[in-house]
Amino acid sequence: MKYQLLNNYDLAVYQDEDSGSIAYLLNETKKQKQYKITKTIYSILSNLKTPLSKEECYKILFGDNCSPEYWELFSKLFSDLIENKIIVDFNKNKSKDFSVDIEKVERKIEQKFVLSDIIHESSKSRVRKIIQNDKIYILKIHKLSAKKGFPQIANEDTILRRIEKLNIAPIVSQYSSEFHYIIIGYLDAYIPIRAHIVKQEKSIEDKIKISLNILKAYVKLFNVGIFHNDIHLSNILVNESHDIKLLDFEHSFFRNDKSEKRTNVAVNQYIPPERIGASSFKKISSDNTLKSEVYQIGLIIYLIFKEKFPVFGNTWSELKESIQNFRMTKPKECYNDKTQINLYNFLNQAMNNNPNLRYKNILEMYINFKKFFYEKNS
């Protein structure tokens, strides 16, 4: 049998997609040996582009040491991972959960395009560059079943066409309802915001401009009644002029759309504190709110200015505690740096643990940012 990882952020294993590091935990009370094996299984499976058999996974972990004790422990943990849906029996679920024939879709694409680099692959989708007449495009294919994946790719097409004139996202070139893929324009001069931040030291003026442009981009969505619903660093691109483009609209929706309950997606580090359960690290299933977006964009602006992420953790409990206990550090009264004082006042409201004390929406957040960093400094 072949197995592969399922990306499910409600479980006790996750990958920090921003820093690239992997944090693992099945159960903090497990013995160290069990913990080591569990995280290694996850590490092996999370770095694969093809499924792996249980025996192959064991061999990578232990080599030729076929100790009955190790095999019994490994088998128990492997079963736990399957039972908790952290990994999935690939053959068993292929017809239902992985019903898209990727090769068939790509053969169709090759009739008009040249396939190029795969730039992202998960259990949910494959994203790769394709070329036509020396021009690069991005092909995004959903692997999931019609119930889950196909509406998402159709939704992304709808949203992108609606906001095309806003110039804050790639242009849609083609969408196939039959083969469940979307082709969008390639943003050649743009790179992920994190890479832009660390590329070279940024002046305070640069940081203010980048932050303002990010706010402007999300305000444009707000003004046409759209929730992005998946705000994090990897979905924000920037060029050398600090212009911003937003990515990944498959979870986005119109605020007046009452046809379906929409929860705030959120990568783990971006979960607002009000959406963490009292006894365990669990996303509370609830309607997305305008205050969630304010908090998440606040996290990104914090990173831009401080050049570090405000919440962190190597385990679920550490990350949960960090999110729930984070507070902005107030500058000392004798501190004369007006920018840092303004930053504190701005982020203290944007990232407040109590959502009722945050800015009521992204537009109010944008207006206050301009007041703090332009009007007060003029």
C-alpha positions in Angstrom: 0.0 0.0 0.0 1.1 3.5 -0.7 0.7 6.4 1.7 1.0 10.2 1.6 0.5 13.2 3.9 -2.8 15.0 4.2 -2.6 18.7 4.9 -5.0 19.1 7.8 -4.2 22.0 10.1 -6.7 20.9 12.8 -4.5 17.9 13.7 -1.5 17.8 15.9 1.1 17.9 13.2 1.8 20.9 11.0 4.4 22.6 8.8 5.3 26.2 9.3 5.1 27.3 5.7 6.5 30.7 6.3 9.8 29.8 7.8 10.0 26.4 6.1 10.7 24.6 9.4 8.6 21.7 10.5 7.1 21.3 14.0 5.9 17.9 15.0 3.8 16.5 17.8 1.5 13.5 18.1 1.1 13.6 21.9 3.4 15.5 24.2 3.2 12.8 26.8 4.5 10.1 24.5 7.9 8.6 25.1 10.9 10.3 23.4 11.4 7.3 21.1 7.8 7.5 20.0 8.1 11.2 19.4 11.2 10.8 17.3 9.7 8.1 15.2 6.4 10.1 14.7 8.2 13.2 13.6 10.5 11.3 11.3 7.5 9.5 9.6 6.0 12.9 9.1 9.2 14.4 7.8 9.6 11.6 5.3 6.1 11.8 4.0 5.9 15.6 3.9 8.9 15.9 1.6 7.7 13.4 -1.0 6.2 14.1 -4.4 5.1 10.5 -4.7 3.4 8.2 -2.1 5.5 5.8 -0.1 4.8 2.3 1.3 4.9 1.5 5.0 8.0 -0.8 4.5 9.8 1.9 2.5 9.1 4.4 5.2 10.4 2.0 7.9 13.6 1.3 5.9 14.4 5.1 5.6 13.9 5.4 9.3 15.7 2.3 10.6 17.7 0.9 7.6 18.0 -2.9 7.7 17.3 -3.1 11.5 14.2 -5.3 11.5 13.9 -5.4 15.3 10.5 -6.8 16.2 10.3 -4.2 19.0 10.9 -1.3 16.5 8.6 -2.7 13.9 5.8 -3.1 16.5 6.2 0.5 17.7 6.5 1.8 14.2 3.4 0.0 13.1 1.4 1.3 16.0 2.4 4.9 15.4 1.8 4.5 11.6 -1.7 3.2 12.4 -2.3 6.2 14.7 -1.3 8.6 11.9 -3.7 6.9 9.5 -6.5 6.8 12.1 -6.1 10.5 12.8 -6.0 11.2 9.0 -2.5 12.7 9.2 -1.5 10.3 6.5 -3.8 8.6 4.0 -3.9 5.2 2.3 -3.3 6.6 -1.2 -4.7 3.6 -3.2 -7.8 3.3 -1.0 -8.7 7.0 -1.4 -7.5 7.7 -4.9 -10.8 7.3 -6.6 -12.6 9.4 -4.0 -10.2 12.1 -2.7 -7.7 12.2 -5.5 -10.0 11.8 -8.4 -8.3 14.2 -10.8 -5.9 12.5 -13.3 -3.0 14.9 -13.2 -1.3 13.3 -16.1 -4.4 13.5 -18.2 -4.8 17.2 -17.5 -1.2 17.9 -18.3 -1.4 16.0 -21.6 -4.2 18.3 -22.5 -2.2 21.3 -21.5 0.8 20.1 -23.6 -1.3 20.5 -26.7 -0.9 24.3 -26.4 1.8 24.8 -23.8 5.2 23.5 -22.8 5.3 22.2 -19.2 7.9 23.7 -17.0 8.9 23.7 -13.3 6.5 22.5 -10.6 6.6 25.3 -8.0 4.2 23.8 -5.5 2.6 20.4 -4.8 0.4 19.2 -2.0 -2.3 16.6 -1.5 -4.7 19.3 -2.6 -3.1 20.8 -5.7 -0.3 21.0 -8.2 1.0 24.4 -9.3 3.6 24.7 -12.1 4.9 27.0 -14.8 3.9 26.5 -18.4 5.2 28.3 -21.5 3.5 29.4 -24.7 5.4 31.5 -27.3 8.1 32.4 -24.8 5.5 33.7 -22.3 5.2 32.1 -18.9 1.9 31.3 -17.2 0.9 29.5 -14.0 -1.1 26.3 -14.2 -3.0 25.3 -11.0 -4.7 21.9 -10.9 -6.9 20.7 -8.0 -6.6 17.0 -7.1 -9.5 16.8 -4.7 -13.0 15.4 -5.4 -15.8 17.3 -7.0 -17.3 17.9 -3.6 -14.2 19.7 -2.2 -11.8 20.7 -4.9 -13.8 21.6 -8.0 -15.9 24.3 -6.4 -12.7 25.9 -5.1 -11.0 26.2 -8.5 -14.3 27.6 -10.0 -14.6 30.0 -7.1 -11.0 31.3 -7.7 -11.8 31.9 -11.3 -15.0 33.8 -10.4 -13.2 36.0 -7.8 -10.2 36.7 -10.1 -12.4 37.8 -12.9 -14.4 40.0 -10.6 -11.3 41.9 -9.3 -9.3 41.8 -12.6 -9.5 45.6 -13.0 -8.2 46.2 -9.5 -4.7 45.2 -10.6 -4.0 43.4 -7.4 -3.9 39.8 -8.6 -2.7 37.7 -11.6 -4.9 37.9 -14.7 -7.0 34.8 -15.4 -6.1 33.3 -18.8 -8.2 30.2 -18.9 -10.4 28.0 -16.7 -11.6 24.5 -17.4 -14.7 23.2 -15.6 -14.2 19.8 -17.3 -10.6 19.3 -16.3 -10.7 21.4 -13.1 -7.6 23.6 -13.7 -7.0 27.3 -13.9 -4.3 29.2 -15.9 -3.3 32.6 -14.5 -0.7 35.1 -15.5 2.9 34.8 -14.3 4.1 37.8 -12.2 7.7 37.9 -13.4 9.0 40.9 -11.3 7.3 39.9 -8.1 8.6 37.8 -5.2 7.1 36.6 -1.9 7.0 39.4 0.7 9.2 37.5 3.2 11.9 37.0 0.6 11.7 40.7 -0.2 12.0 41.7 3.4 15.2 39.6 4.0 16.7 40.4 0.6 18.3 43.6 1.8 17.9 45.9 4.7 14.8 48.1 4.4 14.6 51.7 5.5 11.7 52.8 7.8 10.3 54.6 4.8 10.4 51.4 2.7 8.6 49.4 5.5 5.9 52.1 5.8 5.3 52.1 2.1 5.2 48.3 1.8 2.7 48.1 4.7 0.6 50.8 3.3 0.4 49.1 -0.1 -0.6 45.8 1.5 -3.4 47.6 3.3 -4.4 49.3 0.1 -4.6 45.9 -1.7 -6.9 44.4 0.9 -9.0 47.6 1.1 -9.7 47.2 -2.6 -11.1 43.7 -1.9 -13.1 45.1 1.0 -14.5 47.8 -1.1 -16.0 45.3 -3.6 -17.3 43.1 -0.8 -14.7 40.3 -0.9 -13.1 38.3 2.0 -9.7 36.9 1.0 -10.1 34.3 3.8 -6.5 32.9 3.6 -4.2 35.8 4.5 -0.5 34.9 5.1 2.9 35.8 3.8 3.0 33.3 0.9 -0.1 34.8 -0.6 1.4 38.3 -0.9 3.9 39.2 -3.6 5.9 42.5 -4.0 8.2 44.0 -6.6 11.1 46.4 -6.2 8.8 49.4 -6.4 6.8 47.9 -3.4 3.7 47.3 -5.6 1.6 44.4 -4.1 -0.1 41.5 -5.8 -2.3 39.0 -3.9 -2.6 35.3 -4.6 -4.7 32.3 -3.8 -8.4 33.2 -3.9 -9.9 29.7 -3.8 -11.2 30.2 -0.3 -12.4 33.8 -0.9 -16.0 34.8 -0.9 -18.4 37.7 -1.2 -19.5 39.1 2.2 -23.1 39.1 1.2 -23.0 35.4 0.2 -25.1 33.7 2.8 -25.4 30.4 0.9 -22.7 28.7 2.8 -21.1 28.9 6.2 -17.6 30.2 5.7 -14.9 29.7 8.3 -11.7 31.7 8.5 -9.1 29.4 6.9 -5.8 30.7 8.4 -2.4 29.1 8.5 -1.7 28.1 12.1 0.5 31.0 13.0 -2.2 33.4 11.8 -5.1 32.0 13.8 -6.7 34.8 15.9 -6.6 34.0 19.6 -10.4 33.9 19.8 -10.4 30.9 17.5 -8.3 28.7 19.7 -10.1 26.2 21.9 -9.8 26.4 25.7 -8.3 23.0 26.3 -6.5 22.1 23.1 -5.0 23.8 20.0 -8.0 23.6 17.8 -9.5 26.0 15.3 -13.0 26.9 16.4 -15.3 26.5 13.5 -17.0 29.9 13.2 -17.9 32.5 10.6 -15.1 34.6 9.3 -15.1 38.1 10.7 -13.7 41.4 9.6 -11.7 41.4 12.9 -9.9 38.2 11.8 -8.5 40.0 8.7 -7.4 43.0 10.8 -5.5 40.6 13.2 -3.8 38.7 10.4 -2.7 41.8 8.5 -1.4 43.2 11.8 0.8 40.1 12.1 2.3 40.7 8.7 2.9 44.4 9.4 4.6 43.5 12.7 7.0 41.2 10.7 7.8 43.9 8.2 8.8 46.4 10.9 10.3 44.0 13.5 11.7 41.5 11.0 10.6 38.6 13.1 7.3 36.9 13.6 5.4 37.8 16.8 4.1 34.3 17.6 6.0 31.0 17.5 6.2 27.5 18.9 7.8 24.1 18.2 4.8 22.3 19.5 1.0 22.9 19.4 0.9 23.9 23.1 3.8 26.3 22.7 2.2 28.0 19.6 -1.2 28.1 21.4 0.4 29.8 24.4 2.3 32.2 22.3 -0.8 33.3 20.4 -2.9 33.7 23.5 -0.3 35.5 25.5 1.1 37.8 22.9 1.0 41.5 23.8 2.8 44.5 22.2 5.7 45.8 24.3 5.0 49.4 25.0 8.0 51.8 24.4 9.5 53.4 27.5 8.2 56.9 28.3 11.6 58.4 27.5 11.7 56.8 24.1 11.8 59.5 21.4 11.4 57.3 18.3 8.0 58.5 17.0 7.8 55.7 14.4 8.1 53.0 17.1 5.6 54.7 19.3 3.2 55.0 16.4 3.8 51.4 15.5 3.0 50.3 19.0 -0.2 52.3 19.1 -1.3 51.0 15.7 -0.5 47.3 16.2 -1.7 47.3 19.8 -5.2 47.9 18.5 -4.9 45.8 15.3 -3.5 42.7 17.2 -5.5 43.1 20.4 -6.4 39.7 21.9 -9.9 41.0 22.4 -11.5 41.3 18.9 -14.0 43.9 20.2 -11.0 46.2 20.7 -9.5 45.9 17.3 -10.2 48.1 14.3 -13.7 47.2 13.1 -12.4 46.3 9.6 -9.5 46.7 7.1 -10.7 50.1 5.9 -10.6 51.6 9.4 -7.2 49.9 9.9 -5.9 51.5 6.6 -7.2 55.0 7.6 -5.5 54.8 11.0 -2.3 53.6 9.5 -2.2 56.7 7.4 -2.9 58.9 10.4 -0.1 57.3 12.4 2.6 57.2 9.7 1.8 60.1 7.4 -0.3 62.7 9.1 1.5 62.5 12.5 4.9 62.6 10.8 4.1 65.4 8.4 
